[in-house]
Amino acid sequence: MPLKVTIVVGNPKPASRTRKVAELLVEKLLQPGTYDLSMIDLADHTDEIFAWPSEKMAALNGQVVESDLVVFASPTYKASYTGLLKAFLDRYPANGLAGVTAIAMHTGADLTHAMGPTFTLSPLLVELGATVPGRGFYLALSQLEKLDEIVEAAAAEYAANIARVSHIAGSVASAPAHV
């Protein structure tokens, strides 16, 4: 059974560079044929992101909860993530992402806010119950000429972290029933 992988993009521009970097990260992290990828580009849902209740948004939130791995990607905005991504994540209750492995990812103009995904987005994902397998991934637009190299290094780091946790999982005294 293939992994369910979702990318949630909080860029107000549809089909953004942020989305393309997130897609590349998944491509470099996972072996081809081992996963099904879904894309939630929040720019396509601005008409309902602030509607409460919204069946459309509830379905998207449910899709994320059913995923094994989710990359939450945002351009850097005011040293953090966008309000579009925040509004989407506000729909989850405490522990609403339990069982999901999540990677926080930001893009930005330069390296000034390179700690952004680790310092701002990762703690929110952890608070929502997600498992975060390492520091957040940040790509400065000034690094685009080294995109493949930088994304490969990040993917290798996530893969190593996930492998270490997988090694420990077999020795855990009481594994949760939903795993």
N, C-alpha and C positions, 0 to 999 in steps of 0.2 A: 504494500500500500504506500503510495507516494506521500511525502510530506506536504502539508498544506502551508503554503507560504504566501503572505500578503505584504504588499508595500503600501503604506499610507503616506501620501505626499501632501504636505501642508503649504505648498507654494501657491500663491494666488494666480500664477500663470499656469495654464494647462500645458501638459507635455514639456515641462521645464527641464533645465539642465540638472536640477536637483533630482528629478525623477530618473533621468538617465544614469546618474551616478548610483542611485539606489539599485537600479536594475543590474548594473555592472557588479555591484557588491554581491548581490545574490548569485549572479552567474559565476563569480570567482569563488564564492564560499561553498556552493553545493554542486555535486556532480550532476551532469545532464541526465535527465530521465528519472531522477530520484524525487522530483517535486512537481507540484502543480502551482503555478504562480498566478495570483490575483492582484489586480491593481486598483487602489482606491485613490484617485486623484481628486482631492477635495475641491479643487478649482471647478470641477464639474458639478459640484453639489452646493454651491453658494446660495442657491435659491431655497434650500431647506436646512442648512447647517444650524440656523438659529430657531427653527420651528420646533415647538414642543407641544405635544408629541409629534413625531414624524415616523411613519412606518418605513419610509425609505432609509432614513438615518438609522433607525433601529435594526434594519436588515444589514446595513453596512457594519454597525457595531457588532452584531452577531457573527458576521463573517470573520471579523478580527478575532473574536473570542474562540472561534472554532479552528483557528490557525495554530500550527505548531511553531512557526517562526514569523515574526512581523518586523519589518524595518520601518520605523517611523522617521520620515525624512522631511526636513524643513530648511529653507534658507535661514540664515541668521537674521533676526530682526530685533533691534534694540537689545543686542547681546544675548538673545534667547531665541525661542522658536516663535512661529507666527500665531496670531490669534485664531486663525483658521484651524490649525492643529489643536490648539488649546480648547476651542469650542467642541471639537470632535471628542477629545479625551475627557472633557467635562461630563459627557454622557455616561461614563462608567462609574459605578459605585466603588467604594473601598473594596479591594481585592477583585474587582471586576475583570482584571486580566490574568487572574490566577491560572496557571497551566500554560501560559503563553511565554515563549522565549522572545525577547524583544531587543532590537538593536536601535539605539538612538543615533541619528545621523544628521549633521548640518553641513550646509555649504555656506561659504562666505567670501567676501571680496579679498580678504587677506587673512593672515594668521592671528590677528589681534584677538579674535574670539574663539580660538581653537579649543578651549576648555568648555565652550558652550554646551555641547551635547552631553558631556559628562557631568557638568555642574548644574545644568538646568533641566534637561529632558530626562536623563536617566533616573534621577531621584523621583520624578513624577511617575515614571513607569514602574519603578519598584514599589512606590506607595500604592499603586493600583494592582499590585500583586504579581507583576510580570517578573520573570527571571531575566536578568541582564548579564550576558556572558563577557563582560569586560567594559573598558571605558568606551565612551561614545566615539563615533567616527566623524572626523571633520575634514573637509576638503576645501581649500582656498582656491578660488578661481585662478589665481596666479600659478597654481600647480597643475593646470589642465594638461600641459605638455608631458607630464609624468603620470597621467591619470591611471593607466594600467598598472604601473609599478606600485603606486601608492595604494590602490584598491587591492591589489594582490597581497601586499604586506598586511593590510587590515584584515582581509579574509583569512590569512594564515594565522594571525593572532587570535581571531574568534574561533577558528577551527581548533587550535591548540587548547584554548580555554574550555571549549565544549568537550573535547576529548578527555581532559583532566576530570571534569565533573562526571562524565559518563563512566570513567574508571571507578570513581568513588560510589556511584549509584548502586552498583551491585553489592556493596557492603553495608548499605544503610539498613539499620535495624528494622524499621517498619516503613515500607514504601507506601505512598498514598494509593488509594484504590483506583483513582482515575488515570494513573500512568499506564 
